[in-house]
Amino acid sequence: MLFIKALLRKLENVLPMPCPWYQHGVCTSPKLPEPSDAVVSVTRCTSDKEYKSCTYYVEPTQLPQKLSRREKLRVYAPIHALPSLISIECPKATVTKLESGIIIAYCKVLDRALTKFEAELCRKYWKECPYRYTEPI
């Protein structure tokens, strides 16, 4: 792994690295409301370091972290609301009562609310769940 990182550092010095927001002739900077070719200067965008002076350039590491689906959870009561608190033994699932009073089952692996049908399957067959051994997406 260290060898690969060292090789990449050497390649950065040899090969010009274009702006990470320049893709197929379009600027995809998060500072723009939508991708645009109006702000593209091919010589600046494809240069080794000049693109960092662009007003639309942002370091990729400075971007705000993407919200998980749980933080912007959308629940449709007819399919997600559980009639009562149920017990799900799966360590990757939680049953939660929302501020609105709706009770839902949430799968951490799928990163979404489970439907009533899925919650019942999860409760009964959690040991056979194919998602149980995977990492969250």
N, C-alpha and C positions, 0 to 999 in steps of 0.2 A: 504494500500500500504506500509506504514512504517513497519507494522507487517511482511509482506512478505520479505522486504529487510533485516530486522533483522534476520528472520529465515534463509535466504540464507547465511548471514554472519556466523551464528552459524554452518550451515551445511558445509561451507568451512573449518572450523576448525576441523570438525569431519571426513568428507569424503575426501579422497585424490582427488584433482582436477587435471586431467592430462593436458598436454599441449594442448592448443586450436587448435594447428596445427596438432596434431596427430589424424588421423582418419583411422580406420580399418587397422592398421598396416603400414600406409603410412604417411610420413611427407608432409603436404600441405603448408608449410611455403611460404610466398610471396618472400622470399629471394632465393628460388629455381626456376629455369626456368620452371619446371614441377614437379608434385608430385612424390616422390621417396621413396622407402623403403631402399635405400642404406645408408642413414644417420640415420636410426632409431635405437635407443637403448631402448628397451622396458622398462627397469628399470628406465632410465632417463625420457623418455617420459610420463610414467604413474605415476611418483613420484609426491609428493605434491608440491614441490618447486624447485627441482633439475633441472627441464627442463629449467628454466630461465637462466641457465648458458650455454645453448646450443648456438652455433654460429648461428644457423638458427632461433632462437627464436626472435620474434618481438612482442612488446606489441600490441594487437589488436587496441588500441586507437591511436597508432602512425602511422597507415596506412594512406596513402594519400586518400583523399576523392574521391569517384568514380565520374568520369566525367558524367555529364548528357548527354543524347543523343544529346541535342542541341549543346553542345560543340564539339562533334565529328559527326556532322550531315552529312549524306550522302544523296545527292539529285540526283535523276535521272531525268533529264530535261523532257523527253517525258511523264512521269507520274506526276511529281510534279510541273513543271513550269506553272504558270498562265499567260494567255495572257496579263493581265493588272492588276493594283492594284484594288482589290475589297474591299468592305466594309463588314466586318463581325462584328456583334454587340456582339457576345459572349465574355464575359470577359476572358474566358479561351483560346481564340484563338488570334493569331496575324498574320498579313500579313506583310511580310518583303521582302525587296529587298536585295539580297545577293551581296557580292563583285563582283561576276561574272556577275551581272546584272539580274540574274534570280529572278523572284518574286515567293515566296512560301507562303503558309498558314501553320502555325504551331500550333498544339494543345498542350497546357501545361499539360493537364491531361494525354493524351496518350504519351506525351514527344517525339513527332516525327512530321515530316512534313506530311501534308495531301496531298493526291492525288488530282488532278483536280476535280474529281468526288466528293470526300469527302468534298473539300472546297466549292463546290457549295451547297451540302446538308447542310453543316454547316452554310453557309450564309442564306439559306432559312428557315431552321428548327432548328435553334440554341436553341430556347425555349423548344423544345421537346427532345433535346439531352440527352440520358441516362447517359452520362459521366459528365455532367455539375455539378452534386452534389457530385462527388467523389473526393477523394484526389489524387494528382499525385502519380504514382507508383515509 
